[in-house]
């Protein structure tokens, strides 16, 4: 008979959400409680394998007795708490988040849920006017806190800028960056402990940057790609995917996903090989896997090229 591991028992508490009583384990967040009750709560910066950092504020809810709206992803549910998720105040705040992000950032590659929520909340980012022209390469990296520039009143300012292509493994398209902080967390104490990137600048000039904005190959980056694995908008992307999208050949509907174990060491990381036209195009790992928690090393995430370059003994190309 095999033993089934069980976690420590947890006290259950009752909270009230939109007039209904919901029972959740002690220590659960308001977002956990909302999902347990089947409430569709929008999120952008939240990931189950990362520490909630409540950066995007699109999951805010109203809590009785609280002066301000609270982020559901990080606020711990308390016994007797009364929560409202559909008040005019909540919907107005969420709509503004959708509009501000969509008016300044390219969210075209965000999840289908994100676009569905944007429609459901009737967000109209176009009301802020035409967008400004993209900045020159490196211009945003050179901005310093406290050195403000006069805005153009005829255009909505954006973070649009050229794609950073400085290595063979992945590209950085910060015109799609919503500053969700996920990549910073994955690079830091939540996964890799490399701390190669952080937030630089203040206000609208805030951006993801290496130390002193040095090139990626001169930074502490170890090219594990865990930042890619958690990016919700395509700001960080496999070079293979970036090139296929540019060529118009990227087709997720035509891709198959095969689970396997990484061959490089004995840790036992599970890989998900995304295959299109008989070639591996990207590699991911399940966020709920007990070994990886969705994170991999450089070999596991990028070391698959040898599969495409194999040859038969007679020298012919593989079938």
Rosetta blueprint (number, residue, H / E / L):
1 X L
2 X L
3 X L
4 X L
5 X L
6 X L
7 X L
8 X L
9 X L
10 X L
11 X L
12 X E
13 X E
14 X E
15 X E
16 X E
17 X E
18 X L
19 X L
20 X E
21 X E
22 X E
23 X E
24 X E
25 X E
26 X L
27 X L
28 X L
29 X E
30 X H
31 X H
32 X H
33 X H
34 X H
35 X H
36 X H
37 X L
38 X L
39 X L
40 X L
41 X L
42 X L
43 X L
44 X L
45 X L
46 X L
47 X L
48 X L
49 X L
50 X L
51 X L
52 X L
53 X L
54 X L
55 X L
56 X L
57 X L
58 X L
59 X L
60 X E
61 X E
62 X E
63 X E
64 X L
65 X L
66 X L
67 X L
68 X L
69 X L
70 X E
71 X E
72 X L
73 X L
74 X L
75 X L
76 X E
77 X L
78 X L
79 X L
80 X L
81 X L
82 X E
83 X E
84 X E
85 X L
86 X L
87 X L
88 X H
89 X H
90 X H
91 X H
92 X H
93 X H
94 X H
95 X H
96 X H
97 X H
98 X H
99 X H
100 X H
101 X H
102 X H
103 X H
104 X H
105 X L
106 X L
107 X L
108 X L
109 X L
110 X L
111 X L
112 X H
113 X H
114 X H
115 X H
116 X H
117 X H
118 X H
119 X H
120 X H
121 X L
122 X L
123 X L
124 X L
125 X H
126 X H
127 X H
128 X H
129 X L
130 X L
131 X E
132 X L
133 X L
134 X L
135 X E
136 X L
137 X L
138 X L
139 X L
140 X H
141 X H
142 X H
143 X L
144 X L
145 X L
146 X L
147 X L
148 X L
149 X L
150 X L
151 X L
152 X L
153 X L
154 X L
155 X L
156 X E
157 X L
158 X L
159 X L
160 X L
161 X E
162 X L
163 X L
164 X E
165 X L
166 X L
167 X L
168 X L
169 X L
170 X E
171 X E
172 X E
173 X L
174 X H
175 X H
176 X H
177 X L
178 X L
179 X L
180 X L
181 X L
182 X H
183 X H
184 X H
185 X H
186 X H
187 X H
188 X L
189 X L
190 X L
191 X L
192 X L
193 X L
194 X L
195 X L
196 X L
197 X E
198 X E
199 X E
200 X E
201 X L
202 X L
203 X H
204 X H
205 X H
206 X L
207 X E
208 X E
209 X E
210 X E
211 X H
212 X H
213 X H
214 X L
215 X L
216 X H
217 X H
218 X H
219 X L
220 X L
221 X L
222 X L
223 X L
224 X L
225 X L
226 X H
227 X H
228 X H
229 X H
230 X H
231 X L
232 X L
233 X L
234 X L
235 X L
236 X E
237 X E
238 X E
239 X H
240 X H
241 X H
242 X H
243 X H
244 X H
245 X H
246 X H
247 X H
248 X L
249 X L
250 X L
251 X L
252 X H
253 X H
254 X H
255 X L
256 X E
257 X E
258 X E
259 X E
260 X E
261 X E
262 X L
263 X L
264 X L
265 X L
266 X L
267 X L
268 X L
269 X L
270 X E
271 X E
272 X E
273 X E
274 X E
275 X E
276 X E
277 X L
278 X L
279 X E
280 X E
281 X E
282 X E
283 X E
284 X E
285 X L
286 X L
287 X L
288 X L
289 X L
290 X L
291 X L
292 X L
293 X L
294 X L
295 X L
296 X L
297 X L
298 X H
299 X H
300 X H
301 X H
302 X H
303 X L
304 X L
305 X H
306 X H
307 X H
308 X H
309 X L
310 X L
311 X E
312 X L
313 X L
314 X L
315 X L
316 X L
317 X E
318 X L
319 X L
